[in-house]
């Protein structure tokens, strides 16, 4: 959303809150959700998991691509000794394999994008109530997302990202982040 559309939206919405704002102080803050995602333990774990899956898929595709390259080299060497019909058949088979590999790559890209979307949405869904909780506790009227809101400038004192990360990690420790037991706080304090 551009700065102009954000300001226009605020101009339209602020009169609705004019009565409330007249009686209460208007406070705004922001969070950097992308930074928070990279800093929460669950986000780092998800990123590492996705990166590992991507690397494994890429290795498989690289192996298949190398096998097809070798098959093409062999076909090129043997082409002069083959009949026209056999050569055309082998070339057609090779083209079909190349097409299948390209489709496999495209399907893999879509699957990875969907997995990434699902993992990130689950994390963002856990962040939303934490942001609301912080805003209510601090009597903040509005919380903006740094990168999507068109926020051009705001002092660091209005940044809630560190608090979001701290609370998120404290509430989501040990939920599949792949942490070593020595890294996790003891659960005995909560009991």
C-alpha positions in Angstrom: 0.0 0.0 0.0 1.4 3.4 -1.0 1.9 6.2 1.5 -0.8 8.2 -0.3 -3.4 5.4 0.0 -2.4 4.9 3.6 -2.9 8.5 4.4 -6.2 8.6 2.6 -7.4 5.6 4.5 -6.3 7.2 7.8 -8.1 10.4 6.8 -11.3 8.4 6.3 -11.0 6.3 9.4 -9.8 8.9 11.9 -13.1 10.8 12.0 -14.7 7.6 13.2 -12.4 7.6 16.1 -12.6 11.3 16.8 -14.8 10.9 19.8 -12.6 8.3 21.3 -9.4 10.2 20.4 -10.7 13.3 22.0 -11.0 11.5 25.3 -7.9 9.3 24.9 -4.4 9.9 23.6 -3.7 8.6 20.1 -0.7 6.2 20.1 0.7 4.4 17.2 3.5 1.8 16.9 4.8 -0.5 14.3 6.2 -4.0 13.9 8.6 -5.4 11.2 6.9 -8.8 10.6 9.6 -9.9 8.2 12.4 -9.2 10.7 10.3 -10.9 13.4 9.9 -14.0 11.2 13.6 -14.3 10.8 14.3 -13.7 14.5 11.7 -16.0 16.2 13.0 -19.5 16.8 10.1 -21.1 14.9 10.7 -18.9 11.9 14.4 -19.8 11.8 13.6 -23.4 12.1 11.0 -23.2 9.3 13.5 -21.4 7.1 16.1 -24.1 7.7 13.6 -26.9 7.1 12.4 -25.3 3.9 16.0 -24.6 2.7 16.9 -28.3 3.3 13.9 -29.5 1.4 14.8 -27.1 -1.5 18.4 -28.3 -1.6 17.2 -32.0 -1.7 14.8 -31.3 -4.5 17.5 -29.3 -6.4 20.0 -32.2 -6.0 17.5 -34.7 -7.5 16.8 -32.3 -10.4 20.5 -31.8 -11.0 21.1 -35.6 -11.1 18.3 -36.0 -13.6 19.5 -33.1 -15.7 23.0 -34.6 -15.7 21.7 -38.0 -16.8 19.8 -36.4 -19.6 22.8 -34.4 -20.7 24.9 -37.6 -20.8 22.1 -39.3 -22.7 22.1 -36.5 -25.3 25.9 -36.7 -25.7 25.6 -40.4 -26.3 22.8 -39.9 -28.8 24.8 -37.3 -30.6 27.8 -39.6 -30.9 25.7 -42.6 -32.0 23.4 -40.6 -34.3 25.4 -41.3 -37.5 25.3 -45.0 -36.9 21.5 -45.1 -36.4 18.8 -45.4 -38.9 16.8 -42.2 -39.4 13.7 -43.7 -37.7 15.7 -44.9 -34.6 17.5 -41.5 -34.3 14.1 -39.6 -34.5 12.6 -42.0 -32.0 15.5 -41.5 -29.6 15.4 -37.7 -30.0 11.7 -37.7 -29.3 12.2 -39.8 -26.2 14.9 -37.4 -25.0 12.7 -34.4 -25.6 9.8 -36.0 -23.7 12.2 -36.6 -20.8 13.4 -33.0 -20.9 9.7 -31.8 -20.9 8.9 -34.1 -18.0 11.9 -32.7 -16.0 10.8 -29.2 -16.7 7.3 -30.0 -15.5 8.8 -31.7 -12.4 10.8 -28.5 -11.7 7.7 -26.3 -12.1 5.6 -28.6 -9.8 8.4 -28.6 -7.2 8.5 -24.8 -7.3 4.8 -24.5 -6.7 4.9 -27.1 -3.9 7.8 -25.3 -2.1 6.0 -21.9 -2.5 2.8 -23.5 -1.0 4.8 -25.1 1.9 6.5 -21.8 2.6 3.2 -19.9 2.6 1.6 -22.5 5.0 4.5 -22.4 7.4 4.7 -18.6 7.4 0.9 -18.1 7.8 0.9 -20.4 10.8 3.6 -18.2 12.4 1.9 -14.9 11.5 -1.3 -16.3 12.9 0.4 -16.8 16.3 1.9 -13.3 16.1 -1.3 -11.4 15.6 -2.8 -12.0 19.1 0.6 -11.1 20.6 0.6 -7.8 18.7 -2.9 -7.1 19.9 -1.9 -8.0 23.5 1.1 -5.6 23.4 -1.1 -2.8 21.9 -3.7 -3.2 24.5 -1.2 -3.3 27.4 0.5 -0.2 26.1 -2.7 1.6 25.2 -1.7 1.8 21.5 -4.5 2.9 19.2 -2.9 1.5 15.9 -0.1 -0.8 15.1 1.3 -0.7 11.5 3.4 -3.3 9.7 6.6 -1.6 8.7 7.1 -2.8 5.2 3.4 -3.1 4.0 2.0 0.1 5.4 4.2 2.5 3.5 5.7 3.6 6.7 8.5 6.0 5.7 9.7 7.1 9.1 9.1 6.2 12.7 11.4 6.4 15.7 12.8 3.2 17.0 11.0 3.8 20.3 7.7 2.9 18.5 9.1 -0.4 17.2 7.4 -3.4 18.9 9.3 -6.0 17.0 11.7 -7.0 19.7 8.9 -7.3 22.2 6.9 -9.4 19.7 9.9 -11.8 19.2 10.6 -12.1 22.9 7.0 -13.0 23.8 6.6 -15.3 20.8 9.7 -17.2 21.6 8.8 -17.5 25.3 5.3 -18.9 24.4 6.4 -21.2 21.5 9.6 -22.8 22.9 10.0 -26.5 22.2 7.2 -26.7 19.6 9.1 -28.4 16.8 11.8 -25.8 16.3 14.5 -28.4 16.4 16.2 -26.8 19.5 18.5 -28.8 21.6 17.1 -29.5 25.1 19.9 -27.4 26.7 18.7 -24.3 24.6 15.2 -24.5 25.8 14.1 -22.9 29.2 13.0 -25.4 31.8 9.3 -26.1 31.8 9.3 -26.6 35.6 8.9 -22.9 36.2 5.6 -22.9 34.4 4.2 -25.8 36.4 
